[in-house]
Amino acid sequence: MAGVPRPSPQTDRVVAVIELLAASDTGATMTEIARALDVNQASCVHMLAALAASGFVVREPDRRYHVGPALVRPGRVAEARYSLLAEARPEMAALSARFGIACFAFSPEVDHARLVHYSWPSGQSAPAVRLGETVPLTPPLGMVFVAWGPEARFDAWLALDPTADAAQAAQLRVQRDAIRDLGFVVETSAPPTQQSDLAQVLDDRASPYRDGQLHRLLAGHGAEEFLLTELDDARVHAVSGIGAPVFDAAGEVVLSFNLVAFQEALAASTIVEIGTSLRAATGRVTASLR
């Protein structure tokens, strides 16, 4: 199909190596890198040699590879573009430590949201999803970016789903009003059979069907069921994520914090505790930008 990028396994391996080394202070041997990439060592030799020659990785005397000095400059450029992350990082780390789960930060980009940072509790593995990953903002996905904005912004978001009818739009408006009262967005878990396919779809960046598949996997159980706005004290709720917005000086949502991957169903009181703490954290970041 025209306009669809061709898969590049070699490029994917380079990206995977950088991400692997960036996620650890101890680096990795060639054997460990080959194992992580699920390739033989011979496939890594020339790639690592080229990365070392360019300064993107360095090989220490103990034969362990680490990220190299050539990544410092592009890292500074990226940090300048997402300067608000300097304020966000400690708040996200504190949330992960307190609640024992990963905290994701997404930046809105027209009809997508981009993962720009994440934190995770000490002792746990880093999230498998890659930084820079995008998800579509087709309703009901992305409510955190529009719930507190002007009506025109909400209407533009609704228009991202041309198949939605008037009843669905009305339901989303009702949910938006309830979310404003709560102060945070609660998203429910998709069925386990759909969750197992999520990582594979995320990795399929070249597919023209990727966004549609992501939407189906994340919110295919229906907008009414996806956004949880009525917290019942008499039962527990299967929650996939709880999110809250960060606003800039002009009142625009520039970032969302999302606590994700709850392993157990949550009582209503626990959801409120987590959501209140999350909104307090994003509120402090918001205050620092004004």
C-alpha positions in Angstrom: 0.0 0.0 0.0 1.4 3.4 -1.0 2.7 5.5 1.9 3.1 2.6 4.3 6.7 2.3 5.5 8.5 -1.0 4.9 9.6 -3.0 7.9 13.3 -2.7 8.7 14.5 -5.4 11.0 18.0 -4.0 11.0 16.8 -0.6 12.2 14.5 -2.2 14.8 17.6 -4.1 16.2 19.6 -0.8 16.5 16.7 0.8 18.3 16.3 -2.2 20.6 20.0 -2.2 21.5 19.9 1.5 22.5 16.7 1.0 24.5 18.2 -2.1 26.2 21.4 -0.2 27.2 19.5 2.9 28.2 17.3 0.9 30.6 20.2 -0.4 32.7 23.1 1.2 34.5 25.1 -2.0 34.3 25.1 -2.3 30.5 25.0 -5.7 28.7 27.4 -8.2 27.1 27.1 -9.2 23.5 25.6 -12.5 24.7 22.9 -10.7 26.7 22.1 -8.3 23.8 21.8 -11.2 21.4 19.5 -13.0 23.8 17.3 -10.0 24.3 17.0 -9.4 20.5 16.5 -13.2 20.0 19.3 -13.4 17.4 22.6 -15.2 17.2 25.7 -13.3 18.3 27.1 -13.2 14.7 24.1 -10.9 13.8 25.2 -8.4 16.5 29.0 -8.2 15.8 28.9 -5.7 12.9 26.0 -3.7 14.3 27.7 -3.2 17.7 31.0 -2.4 16.0 29.3 0.3 13.9 27.5 1.7 16.9 30.8 1.8 18.9 32.6 3.5 16.0 30.0 6.2 15.9 30.1 6.7 19.7 26.5 5.6 20.2 27.7 2.8 22.4 30.9 2.1 24.2 32.5 -1.3 25.1 34.2 -1.3 28.5 37.2 -3.5 29.4 34.8 -6.0 31.1 33.2 -6.5 27.6 30.0 -4.9 28.6 28.4 -2.4 26.3 26.9 0.9 27.5 25.2 3.9 25.9 27.9 6.2 24.5 28.7 9.9 24.5 27.3 10.5 21.0 23.8 10.2 22.5 24.3 13.1 24.8 23.7 15.9 22.2 20.5 14.4 20.7 19.3 13.7 24.3 19.7 17.4 25.2 17.8 18.4 22.1 14.9 16.0 23.0 15.0 17.3 26.6 14.7 20.9 25.4 11.7 19.9 23.3 10.0 18.3 26.3 11.3 20.6 29.0 8.3 20.2 31.1 9.5 16.6 31.8 12.0 18.1 34.2 9.1 18.9 36.5 7.2 15.8 35.7 9.8 13.1 36.3 10.1 13.4 40.2 6.3 13.5 40.5 5.9 10.4 38.3 8.6 8.6 40.2 6.9 9.3 43.5 3.6 8.0 42.2 5.2 4.8 40.9 6.9 4.3 44.3 3.7 5.0 46.3 1.3 2.8 44.3 3.7 0.2 43.0 2.9 0.5 39.3 4.2 2.3 36.2 3.3 5.9 35.4 3.2 7.0 31.8 3.3 10.5 30.5 1.7 11.2 27.1 1.9 14.3 25.0 -1.0 15.1 22.6 -0.2 15.5 18.9 -3.4 16.3 17.0 -5.1 12.9 16.6 -2.5 10.8 18.5 -0.8 10.8 21.9 2.9 10.1 22.2 4.6 8.3 25.1 7.3 10.7 26.2 8.4 9.4 29.6 7.6 6.6 32.1 8.6 5.6 35.6 8.3 2.3 37.4 8.8 1.1 40.9 12.3 0.1 42.1 12.9 -3.6 41.7 10.5 -4.1 38.8 11.4 -4.4 35.1 11.0 -1.3 32.9 7.7 -1.3 30.9 7.9 -3.2 27.6 6.4 -0.4 25.6 8.9 1.9 23.8 9.2 5.6 24.5 8.0 7.5 21.5 5.1 5.0 20.9 1.8 6.5 19.8 -1.8 5.6 20.3 -4.8 7.0 18.4 -7.1 9.6 20.1 -10.2 8.2 18.5 -13.0 8.4 21.1 -13.3 7.2 23.7 -9.5 7.2 23.8 -8.0 10.5 24.8 -10.7 11.9 27.1 -8.0 13.1 29.5 -6.9 15.6 26.8 -10.4 17.2 26.1 -12.5 16.8 29.2 -11.4 20.1 30.7 -11.2 22.0 27.5 -13.6 24.2 25.5 -16.6 22.8 23.7 -15.0 23.3 20.3 -12.1 21.1 21.3 -14.4 18.4 22.5 -16.4 18.5 19.3 -13.2 18.2 17.2 -12.3 15.1 19.3 -15.7 13.6 18.7 -15.2 14.1 15.0 -12.2 11.8 15.0 -14.7 8.9 15.1 -16.8 9.4 12.0 -18.8 6.2 12.8 -20.1 7.6 16.2 -23.8 8.4 16.2 -25.7 11.1 18.2 -26.4 8.8 21.1 -22.7 7.9 21.5 -21.7 11.5 21.4 -24.3 12.4 24.0 -23.1 9.6 26.3 -19.5 10.8 26.0 -20.7 14.3 27.0 -22.4 12.8 30.1 -19.2 11.0 31.0 -17.1 14.1 30.4 -19.2 16.0 33.0 -18.8 13.2 35.5 -15.1 13.1 34.9 -14.8 16.8 35.5 -16.5 16.2 38.9 -14.1 13.4 39.7 -11.0 15.3 38.6 -9.4 12.3 36.8 -10.2 9.7 34.1 -10.6 6.0 35.0 -10.3 3.5 32.1 -11.5 -0.1 32.5 -9.6 -3.2 31.4 -10.2 -4.9 28.1 -10.9 -8.6 28.2 -7.7 -10.7 28.8 -7.9 -12.2 25.3 -7.5 -8.7 23.8 -4.8 -7.6 26.2 -2.5 -10.5 25.1 -2.5 -9.1 21.6 -1.6 -5.5 22.6 2.2 -5.8 22.6 2.2 -7.4 19.1 0.0 -4.7 17.6 2.1 -1.9 19.2 5.2 -3.4 17.6 3.6 -3.5 14.1 4.4 0.1 13.3 4.4 -0.4 9.5 0.8 -1.7 9.4 -1.9 0.6 8.0 -4.3 -1.1 10.3 -2.3 -0.5 13.5 -4.4 2.4 14.9 -7.7 0.6 14.3 -6.4 -2.5 16.0 -5.1 -0.5 18.9 -8.5 1.2 19.3 -10.3 -2.1 19.2 -8.0 -3.7 21.8 -8.0 -0.7 24.2 -11.6 0.4 24.0 -13.4 -2.2 21.9 -15.6 -3.2 24.8 -17.5 0.1 24.2 -17.3 3.7 25.3 -19.8 3.3 28.0 -17.9 0.4 29.6 -14.4 1.9 28.8 -14.8 5.1 30.8 -15.7 4.4 34.5 -17.6 7.4 36.0 -19.9 5.7 38.5 -17.8 4.3 41.4 -19.8 1.6 43.2 -18.6 1.1 46.8 -20.3 -2.3 46.9 -18.0 -3.8 44.2 -14.5 -3.8 42.9 -13.6 -2.5 39.4 -11.2 -3.9 36.8 -9.1 -0.8 35.9 -6.5 -0.5 33.2 -5.5 3.1 33.9 -6.2 6.3 35.8 -5.1 9.6 34.2 -5.0 13.3 34.9 -3.9 16.3 32.8 -1.1 18.8 33.0 -2.0 22.3 31.8 0.4 25.0 30.5 0.2 28.7 31.2 -2.5 29.1 28.5 -4.7 26.4 30.0 -3.9 23.9 27.2 -3.4 20.2 28.1 0.3 19.5 27.3 0.7 16.2 29.1 -1.1 13.5 30.9 0.0 11.3 33.7 -1.4 7.8 33.5 -1.0 5.1 36.2 -1.3 1.9 34.3 -1.4 -1.9 34.5 -3.3 -2.5 37.7 -3.0 -6.2 38.5 -6.0 -6.5 40.7 -9.5 -5.0 40.7 -9.8 -1.9 42.8 -12.4 -0.7 45.3 -14.0 2.6 44.7 -12.2 4.2 47.7 -8.9 3.0 46.4 -9.6 4.5 42.9 -10.5 7.8 44.6 -7.3 7.8 46.6 -5.1 7.1 43.6 -7.0 9.5 41.4 -6.8 12.3 44.0 -3.0 11.8 44.4 -2.6 11.7 40.7 -4.5 15.0 40.2 -2.5 16.6 43.0 0.8 15.6 41.2 -0.3 17.0 37.9 -1.6 20.1 39.7 1.9 20.7 41.1 3.4 20.3 37.6 0.8 22.7 36.2 1.6 25.3 38.9 5.3 25.1 37.9 4.5 26.0 34.3 2.6 29.2 35.2 
